[in-house]
């Protein structure tokens, strides 16, 4: 994943169309997802990557409300 963060592997959107840089980025994200889940000893479904602090905070608020309402 470091090569994608420092730019040596190039930059690509892992969610965009079927092109090689995007597929490589998607594979790197999936590996990072699995690595973080393994380190935290949880399921990959429990790990959510966000784009920044505001998105993370909003996700936390929405999830908290959903749990309270359930």
ABEGO torsion letter per residue (X at the ends): XAAAAAGAAEBBBAABBBBAAAAAAAAAAAAAAAAAAAAAGBBAAABBBBAEAAAAAAAAAAAAAAAAAX
